[in-house]
Amino acid sequence: MAADLTSAFIILLIGMITVFVILALVTWCGRALIFFVNKLHDREKLKDSKNQVPKKIVAVAAAVIHEITNGKGQIKVIKRK
């Protein structure tokens, strides 16, 4: 009886350690993937800097929106097609 209980606890401990290791590995891989994707996104963002809207157009759009909304509106995003 004691041997069966001991082996049951050993199997339980091995299972818990295995689950912990696998979850730690999944978490680490997820963080590594997020890190590398963010680095890749930053490189692409630098490449896309040529497609930015000229500052004169942004200034004109901001002035028009300010005038139309009596200073309450603001530009959040301007995308170039």
C-alpha positions as YAML, in Angstrom:
chain: A
units: angstrom
residues:
- id: 1
  name: MET
  ca: [0.00, 0.00, 0.00]
- id: 2
  name: ALA
  ca: [2.78, 2.46, 0.90]
- id: 3
  name: ALA
  ca: [4.65, 1.60, -2.30]
- id: 4
  name: ASP
  ca: [1.56, 2.30, -4.39]
- id: 5
  name: LEU
  ca: [1.04, 5.64, -2.66]
- id: 6
  name: THR
  ca: [4.69, 6.58, -3.10]
- id: 7
  name: SER
  ca: [4.67, 5.74, -6.81]
- id: 8
  name: ALA
  ca: [1.42, 7.71, -7.22]
- id: 9
  name: PHE
  ca: [2.99, 10.79, -5.67]
- id: 10
  name: ILE
  ca: [6.10, 10.40, -7.83]
- id: 11
  name: ILE
  ca: [3.95, 10.16, -10.97]
- id: 12
  name: LEU
  ca: [1.96, 13.20, -9.80]
- id: 13
  name: LEU
  ca: [5.15, 15.18, -9.20]
- id: 14
  name: ILE
  ca: [6.60, 14.22, -12.60]
- id: 15
  name: GLY
  ca: [3.34, 15.22, -14.30]
- id: 16
  name: MET
  ca: [3.22, 18.58, -12.55]
- id: 17
  name: ILE
  ca: [6.84, 19.30, -13.41]
- id: 18
  name: THR
  ca: [6.19, 18.33, -17.03]
- id: 19
  name: VAL
  ca: [3.18, 20.64, -17.27]
- id: 20
  name: PHE
  ca: [5.15, 23.49, -15.69]
- id: 21
  name: VAL
  ca: [8.05, 23.02, -18.12]
- id: 22
  name: ILE
  ca: [5.75, 22.88, -21.16]
- id: 23
  name: LEU
  ca: [3.82, 26.00, -20.07]
- id: 24
  name: ALA
  ca: [7.08, 27.84, -19.41]
- id: 25
  name: LEU
  ca: [8.32, 26.84, -22.87]
- id: 26
  name: VAL
  ca: [5.10, 28.03, -24.53]
- id: 27
  name: THR
  ca: [5.30, 31.34, -22.65]
- id: 28
  name: TRP
  ca: [8.94, 31.84, -23.62]
- id: 29
  name: CYS
  ca: [8.26, 31.03, -27.28]
- id: 30
  name: GLY
  ca: [5.31, 33.44, -27.31]
- id: 31
  name: ARG
  ca: [7.38, 36.26, -25.88]
- id: 32
  name: ALA
  ca: [10.21, 35.55, -28.34]
- id: 33
  name: LEU
  ca: [7.73, 35.57, -31.24]
- id: 34
  name: ILE
  ca: [6.24, 38.89, -30.10]
- id: 35
  name: PHE
  ca: [9.73, 40.38, -29.73]
- id: 36
  name: PHE
  ca: [10.82, 39.35, -33.23]
- id: 37
  name: VAL
  ca: [7.56, 40.43, -34.86]
- id: 38
  name: ASN
  ca: [7.85, 43.85, -33.21]
- id: 39
  name: LYS
  ca: [11.44, 44.18, -34.47]
- id: 40
  name: LEU
  ca: [10.31, 43.25, -37.99]
- id: 41
  name: HIS
  ca: [7.42, 45.73, -37.78]
- id: 42
  name: ASP
  ca: [9.81, 48.52, -36.77]
- id: 43
  name: ARG
  ca: [11.98, 47.81, -39.83]
- id: 44
  name: GLU
  ca: [8.93, 47.89, -42.11]
- id: 45
  name: LYS
  ca: [7.81, 51.14, -40.50]
- id: 46
  name: LEU
  ca: [11.15, 52.71, -41.40]
- id: 47
  name: LYS
  ca: [10.77, 51.52, -45.00]
- id: 48
  name: ASP
  ca: [7.28, 53.02, -45.19]
- id: 49
  name: SER
  ca: [8.48, 56.45, -44.09]
- id: 50
  name: LYS
  ca: [8.62, 57.43, -47.78]
- id: 51
  name: ASN
  ca: [4.84, 57.08, -47.95]
- id: 52
  name: GLN
  ca: [4.16, 59.69, -45.29]
- id: 53
  name: VAL
  ca: [1.83, 62.58, -45.95]
- id: 54
  name: PRO
  ca: [3.70, 65.87, -46.54]
- id: 55
  name: LYS
  ca: [3.76, 68.29, -43.61]
- id: 56
  name: LYS
  ca: [2.06, 71.05, -45.60]
- id: 57
  name: ILE
  ca: [-0.97, 68.83, -46.25]
- id: 58
  name: VAL
  ca: [-1.15, 67.87, -42.57]
- id: 59
  name: ALA
  ca: [-0.98, 71.53, -41.56]
- id: 60
  name: VAL
  ca: [-3.75, 72.50, -43.98]
- id: 61
  name: ALA
  ca: [-5.96, 69.60, -42.86]
- id: 62
  name: ALA
  ca: [-5.39, 70.50, -39.21]
- id: 63
  name: ALA
  ca: [-6.29, 74.13, -39.87]
- id: 64
  name: VAL
  ca: [-9.47, 73.18, -41.72]
- id: 65
  name: ILE
  ca: [-10.58, 70.76, -39.02]
- id: 66
  name: HIS
  ca: [-9.79, 73.32, -36.32]
- id: 67
  name: GLU
  ca: [-11.89, 75.92, -38.13]
- id: 68
  name: ILE
  ca: [-14.83, 73.61, -38.85]
- id: 69
  name: THR
  ca: [-15.06, 72.12, -35.35]
- id: 70
  name: ASN
  ca: [-14.29, 75.37, -33.48]
- id: 71
  name: GLY
  ca: [-11.13, 73.84, -32.00]
- id: 72
  name: LYS
  ca: [-12.81, 70.72, -30.64]
- id: 73
  name: GLY
  ca: [-11.74, 68.26, -33.35]
- id: 74
  name: GLN
  ca: [-8.33, 66.75, -33.81]
- id: 75
  name: ILE
  ca: [-6.61, 64.55, -36.37]
- id: 76
  name: LYS
  ca: [-5.69, 61.10, -35.13]
- id: 77
  name: VAL
  ca: [-4.55, 59.32, -38.30]
- id: 78
  name: ILE
  ca: [-3.80, 60.39, -41.85]
- id: 79
  name: LYS
  ca: [-3.11, 57.56, -44.28]
- id: 80
  name: ARG
  ca: [-1.82, 57.88, -47.80]
- id: 81
  name: LYS
  ca: [-3.31, 55.57, -50.40]
...
